[in-house]
Amino acid sequence: MNHYETVFILNPVLSESQVKEAVQKFHDYLVSKGAEMISKEDWGLKKLAYAIQNKKSGFYHLIEYKVSGEIITPFELEFRRDDSVMRYLTVRLDKHAIAWAEKRRERNKATKK
């Protein structure tokens, strides 16, 4: 099993419940394929560096998980089929990136307290 993280941007015109529903859909898809979920982060509504589909902002989300490599292509196909997703990026993490992600999660936990 490889360690991956996926960042995706959802359309800013979605309601809060629609955003939660979309994130849950992708989470459930991974779990149904046998993925081990490590973390889920909601980065909120952020301004984009450039306009995408004539939108200047979007809801950012990050999902970190472990899954076999064959699942990634069908998972990304789900992003392409969903109209609420403006952009996505999936990255396989090496040992250095995994260590950095753990530090980031710890830092985020400390700032939320």
Contact map, one row per residue, 1 for C-alpha under 8 A:
11100000000000000000000000000000000000000000000000000000000000000111100000000000000000000000000000000000000000000
11110000000000000000000000000000000000000000000000000000000000000111100000000000000000000001100000000000000000000
11111000000000000000000000000000000000000000000000000000000000011110000000000000000000000001110001000000000000000
01111100000000000000000000000000000000000000000000000000000000011110000000000000000000000111100000000000000000000
00111110000000000000000000000000000000000000000000000000000001111000000000000000000000000111100000000000000000000
00011111000000000000000000000000000000000000000000000000000001110000000000000000000000011110000000000000000000000
00001111100000000000000000000000000000000000000000000000000111100000000000000000000000011100000000000000000000000
00000111110000000000000000000000000000000000000000000000000111000000000000000000000011111000000000000000000000000
00000011111000000000000000000000000000000000000000000000011110000000000000000000000011110000000000000000000000000
00000001111101000010000000000000000000000000000000000000011100000000000000000000000111100000000000000000000000000
00000000111111000000000000000000000000000000000000000010111000000000000000000000000111000000000000000000000000000
00000000011111000000000000000000000000000000100000000010111000000000000000000000000000000000000000000000000000000
00000000001111100000000000000000000000000000000000000000000000000000000000000000000000000000000000000000000000000
00000000011111110110000000000000000000000000000000000000000000000000000000000000000100000000000000000000000000000
00000000000011111110000000000000000000000000000000000000000000000000000000000000000000000000000000000000000000000
00000000000001111111000000000000000000000000000000000000000000000000000000000000000000000000000000000000000000000
00000000000000111111100000000000000000000000000000000000000000000000000000000000000000000000000000000000000000000
00000000000001111111110000000000000000000000000000000000000000000000000000000000000000000000000000000000000000000
00000000010001111111111000000000000000000000000000000000001000000000000000000000000000000000000000000000000000000
00000000000000011111111100000000000000000000000000000000000000000000000000000000000000000000000000000000000000000
00000000000000001111111110000000000000000000000000000000000000000000000000000000000000000000000000000000000000000
00000000000000000111111111000000000000000000000000000000000000000000000000000000000100000000000000000000000000000
00000000000000000011111111100000000000000000000000000000000010000000000000000000000000000000000000000000000000000
00000000000000000001111111110000000000000000000000000000000000000000000000000000000000000000000000000000000000000
00000000000000000000111111111000000000000000000000000000000000000000000000000000000000000000000000000000000000000
00000000000000000000011111111100000000000000000000000000000000000000000000000000000000000000000000000000000000000
00000000000000000000001111111110000000000000000000000000000000100000000000000000000000000000000000000000000000000
00000000000000000000000111111111000000000000000000000000000000000000000000000000000000000000000000000000000000000
00000000000000000000000011111111100000000000000000000000000000000000000000100000000000000000000000000000000000000
00000000000000000000000001111111111000000000000000000000000000000000000000100000000000000000000000000000000000000
00000000000000000000000000111111111110000000000000000000000000000000000000000000000000000000000000000000000000000
00000000000000000000000000011111111000000000000000000000000000000000000000000000000000000000000000000000000000000
00000000000000000000000000001111111000000000000000000000000000000000001000000000000000000000000000000000000000000
00000000000000000000000000000111111100000000000000000000000000000010000000000000000000000000000000000000000000000
00000000000000000000000000000111111110000000000000000000000000001111000000000000000000000000000000000000000000000
00000000000000000000000000000010011111000000000000000000000000001110000000000000000000000000000000000000000000000
00000000000000000000000000000010001111110000000000000000000000111100000000000000000000000000000000000000000000000
00000000000000000000000000000000000111110000000000000000000000111100000000000000000000000000000000000000000000000
00000000000000000000000000000000000011111000000000000000000000111000000000000000000000000000000000000000000000000
00000000000000000000000000000000000011111100000000000000000011110000000000000000000000000000000000000000000000000
00000000000000000000000000000000000000111110000000000000000011100000000000000000000000000000000000000000000000000
00000000000000000000000000000000000000011111000000000000000111000000000000000000000000000000000000000000000000000
00000000000000000000000000000000000000001111110000000000001111000000000000000000000000000000000000000000000000000
00000000000000000000000000000000000000000111110000000000011110000000000000000000000000000000000000000000000000000
00000000000100000000000000000000000000000011111000000000111100000000000000000000000000000000000000000000000000000
00000000000000000000000000000000000000000011111100000000111100000000000000000000000000000000000000000000000000000
00000000000000000000000000000000000000000000111110000001110000000000000000000000000000000000000000000000000000000
00000000000000000000000000000000000000000000011111110001110000000000000000000000000000000000000000000000000000000
00000000000000000000000000000000000000000000001111100001000000000000000000000000000000000000000000000000000000000
00000000000000000000000000000000000000000000000111110001000000000000000000000000000000000000000000000000000000000
00000000000000000000000000000000000000000000000111111111100000000000000000000000000000000000000000000000000000000
00000000000000000000000000000000000000000000000101111111000000000000000000000000000001000000000000000000000000000
00000000000000000000000000000000000000000000000000111110000000000000000000000000000001000000000000000000000000000
00000000000000000000000000000000000000000000000000111111000000000000000000000000000000000000000000000000000000000
00000000001100000000000000000000000000000000000000111111110000000000000000000000000000000000000000000000000000000
00000000000000000000000000000000000000000000001111110111110000000000000000000000000000000000000000000000000000000
00000000001100000000000000000000000000000000111100100011111000000000000000000000000000000000000000000000000000000
00000000111100000000000000000000000000000001111100000011111100000000000000000000000000000000000000000000000000000
00000000111100000010000000000000000000000011110000000000111110000000000000000000000000000000000000000000000000000
00000011110000000000000000000000000000000111110000000000011111000000000000000000000000000000000000000000000000000
00000011100000000000001000000000000000011111000000000000001111100000000000000000000000000000000000000000000000000
00001111000000000000000000000000000000011110000000000000000111110000000000000000000000000000000000000000000000000
00001110000000000000000000100000000011111000000000000000000011111000000000000000000000000000000000000000000000000
00111100000000000000000000000000000011110000000000000000000001111100000000000000000000000000000000000000000000000
00111000000000000000000000000000001111100000000000000000000000111110000000000000000000000000000000000000000000000
11110000000000000000000000000000001111000000000000000000000000011111000000000000000000000000000000000000000000000
11110000000000000000000000000000011100000000000000000000000000001111101000000000000000000000000000000000000000000
11000000000000000000000000000000001000000000000000000000000000000111111100000000000000000000000000000000000000000
11000000000000000000000000000000000000000000000000000000000000000011111100000000000000000000000000000000000000000
00000000000000000000000000000000000000000000000000000000000000000001111111000000000000000000000000000000000000000
00000000000000000000000000000000100000000000000000000000000000000011111111100000000000000000000000000000000000000
00000000000000000000000000000000000000000000000000000000000000000001111111110000000000000000000000000000000000000
00000000000000000000000000000000000000000000000000000000000000000000011111111000000000000000000000000000000000000
00000000000000000000000000000000000000000000000000000000000000000000011111111100000000000000000000000000000000000
00000000000000000000000000001100000000000000000000000000000000000000001111111110000000000000000000000000000000000
00000000000000000000000000000000000000000000000000000000000000000000000111111111000000000000000000000000000000000
00000000000000000000000000000000000000000000000000000000000000000000000011111111100000000000000000000000000000000
00000000000000000000000000000000000000000000000000000000000000000000000001111111110000000000000000000000000000000
00000000000000000000000000000000000000000000000000000000000000000000000000111111110010010000000000000000000000000
00000000000000000000000000000000000000000000000000000000000000000000000000011111111010000000000000000000000000000
00000000000000000000000000000000000000000000000000000000000000000000000000001111111000000000000000000000000000000
00000000000000000000000000000000000000000000000000000000000000000000000000000111111110000000000000000000000000000
00000000000000000000000000000000000000000000000000000000000000000000000000000001111111000000000000000000000000000
00000000011001000000010000000000000000000000000000000000000000000000000000000000011111000000000000000000000000000
00000001111000000000000000000000000000000000000000000000000000000000000000000011011111110000000000000000000000000
00000001111000000000000000000000000000000000000000011000000000000000000000000000001111110000000000000000000000000
00000001110000000000000000000000000000000000000000000000000000000000000000000000000011111000000000000000000000000
00000111100000000000000000000000000000000000000000000000000000000000000000000010000011111100000000000000000000000
00000111000000000000000000000000000000000000000000000000000000000000000000000000000000111110000000000000000000000
00011110000000000000000000000000000000000000000000000000000000000000000000000000000000011111000000000000000000000
00011100000000000000000000000000000000000000000000000000000000000000000000000000000000001111100000000000000000000
01111000000000000000000000000000000000000000000000000000000000000000000000000000000000000111110000000000000000000
01111000000000000000000000000000000000000000000000000000000000000000000000000000000000000011111111000000000000000
00100000000000000000000000000000000000000000000000000000000000000000000000000000000000000001111111000000000000000
00000000000000000000000000000000000000000000000000000000000000000000000000000000000000000000111111100000000000000
00000000000000000000000000000000000000000000000000000000000000000000000000000000000000000000111111110000000000000
00000000000000000000000000000000000000000000000000000000000000000000000000000000000000000000111111111000000000000
00100000000000000000000000000000000000000000000000000000000000000000000000000000000000000000111111111100000000000
00000000000000000000000000000000000000000000000000000000000000000000000000000000000000000000001111111110000000000
00000000000000000000000000000000000000000000000000000000000000000000000000000000000000000000000111111111000000000
00000000000000000000000000000000000000000000000000000000000000000000000000000000000000000000000011111111100000000
00000000000000000000000000000000000000000000000000000000000000000000000000000000000000000000000001111111110000000
00000000000000000000000000000000000000000000000000000000000000000000000000000000000000000000000000111111111000000
00000000000000000000000000000000000000000000000000000000000000000000000000000000000000000000000000011111111100000
00000000000000000000000000000000000000000000000000000000000000000000000000000000000000000000000000001111111110000
00000000000000000000000000000000000000000000000000000000000000000000000000000000000000000000000000000111111111000
00000000000000000000000000000000000000000000000000000000000000000000000000000000000000000000000000000011111111100
00000000000000000000000000000000000000000000000000000000000000000000000000000000000000000000000000000001111111110
00000000000000000000000000000000000000000000000000000000000000000000000000000000000000000000000000000000111111111
00000000000000000000000000000000000000000000000000000000000000000000000000000000000000000000000000000000011111111
00000000000000000000000000000000000000000000000000000000000000000000000000000000000000000000000000000000001111111
00000000000000000000000000000000000000000000000000000000000000000000000000000000000000000000000000000000000111111
00000000000000000000000000000000000000000000000000000000000000000000000000000000000000000000000000000000000011111
